[in-house]
Amino acid sequence: MIVMATVALVAAACGSDDSASTTTGTAAVTTSAVTTSTAAPTTTAAAPVTSATTTTTTTVAATTSTTAAPATLADPGPYPVGVTTLKLSSGAPVEVWYPSAVPPAGAVTYDVRDEVPPAVRDLLTADIPTGYSFQGTRDAPVADGTFPLVLFSHGFSGIRQQSTFLTSHLASWGMVVAAPEHTSRDLSNVLAGTASGDAGASVDDLLATLDLMTTATGTAGDRFDGHVDTTRVGAVGHSAGGWTVLGAAADPRIAGYVSLASGGPRDGEPYPAKPSLFMAGAIDGVVPVDSVTRPAFAAAPSPSSFVELDATGHNGFDDFCTFGNGSGIIGLAEASGLGPLLDAQPQLRTLGEDGCIPPAAPVEQAFPVIRQATTSFLQSLFGEDGAVALGVTGTDTVAVTTDSH
């Protein structure tokens, strides 16, 4: 049991069941994107377009909004955030973040130890951070208005809340974000040895979540009644979730997708002919950018954008590196007395720490870039008034390279 727990905890921080595309291609590159219309007030900027191939690298100081009006899309948006938990007909939970009608009640926190079987939780005895918090309100009323829907797919051995740094942020910018627990590959079932590994099941989960939210917005008395615009739907996925959103985007209801630290379609399946954004960490040792993510972007139909974050690894796109005092799942395992087991399997330590320890920058330096790029892409996808161009900026330790075609 101890060995199984240790292995799965490491996998939770880094695992991917992607069968990534390595097809290469060439394409003219343009700077980003379209200008759009929003339910929430946003900054406006013209979107420059060039016909020549361009690659930009920028390094600037990180910014944090200290006023009610957001300075950039990396800052929290104008809406307070609510969160609630729904269920699919299968019984799988779905976490939903959304614009709230009330000010934040305080910190809303999840603890990763609540997402594992009791026998494993009993091993994780260390008194160190094992969760992520954001300012918001659980089960708050939804803000007035109708908001686009974003479907989020977690990675192998992940959990539905794993990228709350991003999902709660999108809600603050006027989006409803729904993330199902993929029981075919989630942390609890991997630990219990009951994960099926059925890749198609995660696509079914995402589309069932779309059906769930469609029913909710059309049901009198439901919290989401009249608040979800299911004619504007995007999908975001991390690692194995990147493949899931590629598969789900074949559904005509999904307008486009964001793939984080992932690759191309499985088994020769075609790319959906829809707008896409690929993001990757330059030092990702689990899904290498040069052999997996960049070729996937190059092969994707236009329009597609690509963002590479310097000093960022695989777990730069989830909350897990904020656990264990900054050393991630490995730090939690070590502080709980499981270090000797990790020493006996050094490859597991390497995978679990990917993106959490030097040479990776602290993930808090990558988070603003990921928030800005994803928010901008989705605003453009949804045709929202006042969206800015994708042109993201780096932070004081994370430079950014961008391409598009």
VOLOSE-554313 format. One record per residue (C-alpha): x, y, z; residue number from 1. Coordinates in steps of 0.1 Angstrom, whole numbers. Example, Ala and Ser with C-alpha at 12.3 -4.5 7.8 and 13.67 -1.06 7.14 Angstrom:
# residues 2
[rec [123 -45 78] 1]
[rec [137 -11 71] 2]
//
This chain:
# residues 405
[rec [0 0 0] 1]
[rec [28 25 9] 2]
[rec [46 18 -24] 3]
[rec [13 22 -44] 4]
[rec [5 54 -26] 5]
[rec [39 69 -33] 6]
[rec [39 60 -70] 7]
[rec [4 73 -75] 8]
[rec [12 105 -56] 9]
[rec [41 111 -80] 10]
[rec [20 103 -110] 11]
[rec [-6 128 -98] 12]
[rec [19 156 -102] 13]
[rec [31 147 -136] 14]
[rec [13 118 -153] 15]
[rec [1 119 -189] 16]
[rec [-16 92 -209] 17]
[rec [-12 112 -241] 18]
[rec [-2 94 -273] 19]
[rec [12 126 -286] 20]
[rec [15 136 -323] 21]
[rec [51 141 -335] 22]
[rec [40 153 -370] 23]
[rec [59 184 -380] 24]
[rec [49 211 -403] 25]
[rec [56 246 -414] 26]
[rec [32 275 -415] 27]
[rec [33 313 -418] 28]
[rec [31 328 -384] 29]
[rec [11 359 -375] 30]
[rec [8 378 -343] 31]
[rec [-24 370 -325] 32]
[rec [-58 374 -328] 33]
[rec [-92 389 -332] 34]
[rec [-109 416 -313] 35]
[rec [-141 406 -296] 36]
[rec [-173 416 -273] 37]
[rec [-177 408 -236] 38]
[rec [-204 404 -210] 39]
[rec [-178 418 -186] 40]
[rec [-159 451 -192] 41]
[rec [-124 445 -204] 42]
[rec [-95 464 -218] 43]
[rec [-94 472 -255] 44]
[rec [-65 469 -279] 45]
[rec [-61 466 -316] 46]
[rec [-49 432 -327] 47]
[rec [-19 437 -350] 48]
[rec [-15 411 -378] 49]
[rec [16 405 -399] 50]
[rec [21 382 -429] 51]
[rec [57 375 -420] 52]
[rec [68 348 -397] 53]
[rec [74 362 -363] 54]
[rec [86 349 -330] 55]
[rec [87 371 -299] 56]
[rec [105 367 -266] 57]
[rec [97 392 -238] 58]
[rec [106 394 -201] 59]
[rec [89 420 -180] 60]
[rec [80 425 -144] 61]
[rec [49 408 -131] 62]
[rec [19 430 -123] 63]
[rec [-7 427 -97] 64]
[rec [-39 447 -97] 65]
[rec [-45 467 -66] 66]
[rec [-77 485 -78] 67]
[rec [-112 473 -87] 68]
[rec [-104 477 -124] 69]
[rec [-82 450 -137] 70]
[rec [-50 462 -154] 71]
[rec [-45 432 -177] 72]
[rec [-61 399 -184] 73]
[rec [-36 383 -160] 74]
[rec [-53 402 -131] 75]
[rec [-86 391 -116] 76]
[rec [-116 401 -137] 77]
[rec [-145 423 -126] 78]
[rec [-167 395 -112] 79]
[rec [-166 378 -78] 80]
[rec [-163 340 -81] 81]
[rec [-187 313 -69] 82]
[rec [-181 276 -70] 83]
[rec [-204 246 -66] 84]
[rec [-202 209 -71] 85]
[rec [-227 191 -94] 86]
[rec [-229 154 -105] 87]
[rec [-231 136 -138] 88]
[rec [-256 108 -141] 89]
[rec [-227 84 -136] 90]
[rec [-222 99 -101] 91]
[rec [-189 116 -110] 92]
[rec [-186 151 -95] 93]
[rec [-183 182 -116] 94]
[rec [-167 213 -101] 95]
[rec [-182 245 -115] 96]
[rec [-167 280 -111] 97]
[rec [-188 310 -122] 98]
[rec [-194 347 -119] 99]
[rec [-210 354 -85] 100]
[rec [-237 379 -75] 101]
[rec [-221 385 -41] 102]
[rec [-187 396 -29] 103]
[rec [-163 369 -18] 104]
[rec [-171 354 16] 105]
[rec [-134 345 21] 106]
[rec [-110 318 10] 107]
[rec [-124 287 -8] 108]
[rec [-99 259 -4] 109]
[rec [-96 223 -16] 110]
[rec [-73 198 0] 111]
[rec [-58 171 -22] 112]
[rec [-59 147 7] 113]
[rec [-97 148 5] 114]
[rec [-95 133 -30] 115]
[rec [-77 101 -21] 116]
[rec [-88 68 -4] 117]
[rec [-88 69 34] 118]
[rec [-59 44 36] 119]
[rec [-37 67 15] 120]
[rec [-48 98 34] 121]
[rec [-36 81 66] 122]
[rec [-1 80 52] 123]
[rec [0 118 44] 124]
[rec [5 130 80] 125]
[rec [27 160 73] 126]
[rec [14 193 86] 127]
[rec [22 213 54] 128]
[rec [1 229 27] 129]
[rec [-18 203 6] 130]
[rec [-44 225 -11] 131]
[rec [-51 256 -31] 132]
[rec [-73 286 -21] 133]
[rec [-90 315 -39] 134]
[rec [-112 343 -28] 135]
[rec [-148 334 -35] 136]
[rec [-181 319 -22] 137]
[rec [-193 283 -23] 138]
[rec [-228 279 -36] 139]
[rec [-232 316 -42] 140]
[rec [-260 329 -65] 141]
[rec [-249 335 -101] 142]
[rec [-244 371 -113] 143]
[rec [-269 386 -136] 144]
[rec [-263 378 -173] 145]
[rec [-256 349 -196] 146]
[rec [-220 337 -197] 147]
[rec [-200 314 -221] 148]
[rec [-191 279 -210] 149]
[rec [-156 265 -206] 150]
[rec [-151 227 -201] 151]
[rec [-119 218 -182] 152]
[rec [-102 183 -184] 153]
[rec [-77 173 -158] 154]
[rec [-46 151 -164] 155]
[rec [-39 115 -156] 156]
[rec [-40 109 -119] 157]
[rec [-53 145 -115] 158]
[rec [-84 159 -100] 159]
[rec [-111 181 -113] 160]
[rec [-99 211 -91] 161]
[rec [-62 207 -101] 162]
[rec [-59 240 -120] 163]
[rec [-81 262 -98] 164]
[rec [-55 290 -103] 165]
[rec [-69 292 -138] 166]
[rec [-105 280 -136] 167]
[rec [-114 304 -109] 168]
[rec [-96 332 -128] 169]
[rec [-117 325 -159] 170]
[rec [-149 328 -138] 171]
[rec [-138 362 -127] 172]
[rec [-137 373 -163] 173]
[rec [-173 362 -169] 174]
[rec [-171 325 -179] 175]
[rec [-188 295 -164] 176]
[rec [-161 268 -161] 177]
[rec [-172 231 -155] 178]
[rec [-146 204 -148] 179]
[rec [-157 167 -144] 180]
[rec [-138 142 -124] 181]
[rec [-125 117 -150] 182]
[rec [-130 85 -129] 183]
[rec [-112 65 -156] 184]
[rec [-80 82 -147] 185]
[rec [-84 104 -116] 186]
[rec [-62 103 -85] 187]
[rec [-86 83 -63] 188]
[rec [-92 55 -88] 189]
[rec [-55 53 -97] 190]
[rec [-46 49 -60] 191]
[rec [-73 23 -55] 192]
[rec [-63 4 -86] 193]
[rec [-97 9 -102] 194]
[rec [-88 33 -130] 195]
[rec [-98 18 -163] 196]
[rec [-75 40 -184] 197]
[rec [-102 42 -211] 198]
[rec [-92 73 -230] 199]
[rec [-126 76 -247] 200]
[rec [-143 78 -213] 201]
[rec [-128 112 -206] 202]
[rec [-143 126 -238] 203]
[rec [-177 112 -228] 204]
[rec [-173 129 -194] 205]
[rec [-166 163 -210] 206]
[rec [-196 160 -234] 207]
[rec [-218 148 -206] 208]
[rec [-208 179 -186] 209]
[rec [-218 200 -216] 210]
[rec [-252 182 -216] 211]
[rec [-254 188 -178] 212]
[rec [-249 225 -181] 213]
[rec [-273 227 -210] 214]
[rec [-300 211 -189] 215]
[rec [-292 233 -159] 216]
[rec [-295 266 -178] 217]
[rec [-329 255 -192] 218]
[rec [-343 243 -159] 219]
[rec [-365 268 -139] 220]
[rec [-352 272 -104] 221]
[rec [-318 259 -111] 222]
[rec [-289 280 -99] 223]
[rec [-277 283 -136] 224]
[rec [-312 288 -151] 225]
[rec [-307 313 -180] 226]
[rec [-271 320 -171] 227]
[rec [-251 297 -194] 228]
[rec [-247 305 -231] 229]
[rec [-243 270 -246] 230]
[rec [-239 285 -281] 231]
[rec [-204 297 -269] 232]
[rec [-184 268 -256] 233]
[rec [-147 262 -254] 234]
[rec [-125 235 -238] 235]
[rec [-93 236 -219] 236]
[rec [-72 205 -209] 237]
[rec [-39 198 -192] 238]
[rec [-16 169 -201] 239]
[rec [-39 139 -208] 240]
[rec [-67 164 -207] 241]
[rec [-51 181 -238] 242]
[rec [-59 150 -258] 243]
[rec [-94 149 -242] 244]
[rec [-103 184 -254] 245]
[rec [-90 175 -289] 246]
[rec [-114 146 -290] 247]
[rec [-143 165 -275] 248]
[rec [-138 194 -299] 249]
[rec [-150 172 -327] 250]
[rec [-184 179 -313] 251]
[rec [-200 208 -332] 252]
[rec [-211 225 -300] 253]
[rec [-174 232 -290] 254]
[rec [-160 262 -308] 255]
[rec [-122 258 -300] 256]
[rec [-98 245 -274] 257]
[rec [-67 252 -253] 258]
[rec [-41 224 -249] 259]
[rec [-17 228 -219] 260]
[rec [15 207 -218] 261]
[rec [1 181 -242] 262]
[rec [3 170 -278] 263]
[rec [-17 161 -309] 264]
[rec [-46 136 -315] 265]
[rec [-43 99 -307] 266]
[rec [-39 71 -332] 267]
[rec [-40 92 -364] 268]
[rec [-73 109 -355] 269]
[rec [-78 142 -373] 270]
[rec [-74 175 -356] 271]
[rec [-107 194 -353] 272]
[rec [-108 223 -377] 273]
[rec [-113 249 -350] 274]
[rec [-92 276 -334] 275]
[rec [-67 264 -309] 276]
[rec [-40 275 -284] 277]
[rec [-11 253 -274] 278]
[rec [10 261 -243] 279]
[rec [41 244 -231] 280]
[rec [69 247 -205] 281]
[rec [104 250 -220] 282]
[rec [118 225 -194] 283]
[rec [89 201 -193] 284]
[rec [105 166 -190] 285]
[rec [72 147 -192] 286]
[rec [58 162 -224] 287]
[rec [88 178 -241] 288]
[rec [80 209 -260] 289]
[rec [103 204 -290] 290]
[rec [93 169 -298] 291]
[rec [56 169 -288] 292]
[rec [38 202 -282] 293]
[rec [54 225 -308] 294]
[rec [49 198 -336] 295]
[rec [13 194 -325] 296]
[rec [8 232 -328] 297]
[rec [25 232 -362] 298]
[rec [2 204 -375] 299]
[rec [-30 220 -361] 300]
[rec [-54 237 -386] 301]
[rec [-53 275 -387] 302]
[rec [-59 296 -367] 303]
[rec [-37 283 -340] 304]
[rec [-14 300 -314] 305]
[rec [15 287 -294] 306]
[rec [30 300 -261] 307]
[rec [62 286 -246] 308]
[rec [70 296 -211] 309]
[rec [107 296 -201] 310]
[rec [117 281 -167] 311]
[rec [84 262 -166] 312]
[rec [79 224 -163] 313]
[rec [49 201 -166] 314]
[rec [33 210 -133] 315]
[rec [35 247 -141] 316]
[rec [-1 243 -154] 317]
[rec [-17 229 -123] 318]
[rec [-18 239 -86] 319]
[rec [3 209 -73] 320]
[rec [36 227 -71] 321]
[rec [21 250 -45] 322]
[rec [17 220 -22] 323]
[rec [45 207 0] 324]
[rec [60 242 7] 325]
[rec [67 246 -30] 326]
[rec [81 212 -37] 327]
[rec [48 196 -48] 328]
[rec [35 161 -42] 329]
[rec [71 150 -35] 330]
[rec [75 175 -7] 331]
[rec [43 161 8] 332]
[rec [55 126 6] 333]
[rec [89 134 21] 334]
[rec [74 154 49] 335]
[rec [52 124 57] 336]
[rec [82 101 60] 337]
[rec [81 85 26] 338]
[rec [114 98 14] 339]
[rec [133 65 15] 340]
[rec [108 50 -9] 341]
[rec [114 79 -33] 342]
[rec [151 75 -30] 343]
[rec [147 38 -41] 344]
[rec [129 50 -73] 345]
[rec [147 82 -84] 346]
[rec [128 84 -117] 347]
[rec [95 89 -97] 348]
[rec [111 118 -78] 349]
[rec [122 134 -110] 350]
[rec [87 131 -125] 351]
[rec [69 143 -94] 352]
[rec [91 174 -91] 353]
[rec [89 184 -128] 354]
[rec [82 221 -127] 355]
[rec [83 224 -89] 356]
[rec [120 228 -82] 357]
[rec [150 246 -98] 358]
[rec [157 252 -126] 359]
[rec [120 258 -128] 360]
[rec [109 292 -116] 361]
[rec [82 293 -88] 362]
[rec [49 284 -105] 363]
[rec [34 317 -93] 364]
[rec [56 333 -119] 365]
[rec [41 312 -147] 366]
[rec [5 315 -135] 367]
[rec [0 351 -148] 368]
[rec [11 342 -183] 369]
[rec [-11 312 -184] 370]
[rec [-41 332 -172] 371]
[rec [-35 360 -196] 372]
[rec [-31 338 -227] 373]
[rec [-60 315 -219] 374]
[rec [-84 344 -210] 375]
[rec [-75 363 -242] 376]
[rec [-79 333 -264] 377]
[rec [-113 324 -250] 378]
[rec [-125 359 -251] 379]
[rec [-116 360 -288] 380]
[rec [-132 326 -293] 381]
[rec [-164 338 -278] 382]
[rec [-165 370 -298] 383]
[rec [-165 392 -268] 384]
[rec [-163 430 -271] 385]
[rec [-130 445 -261] 386]
[rec [-108 415 -259] 387]
[rec [-71 422 -263] 388]
[rec [-47 405 -287] 389]
[rec [-31 372 -275] 390]
[rec [3 389 -272] 391]
[rec [13 378 -238] 392]
[rec [41 391 -217] 393]
[rec [65 374 -194] 394]
[rec [72 379 -157] 395]
[rec [104 388 -140] 396]
[rec [116 352 -142] 397]
[rec [96 336 -169] 398]
[rec [102 347 -205] 399]
[rec [76 339 -232] 400]
[rec [80 329 -268] 401]
[rec [49 330 -290] 402]
[rec [40 318 -325] 403]
[rec [8 316 -345] 404]
[rec [-4 306 -379] 405]
//
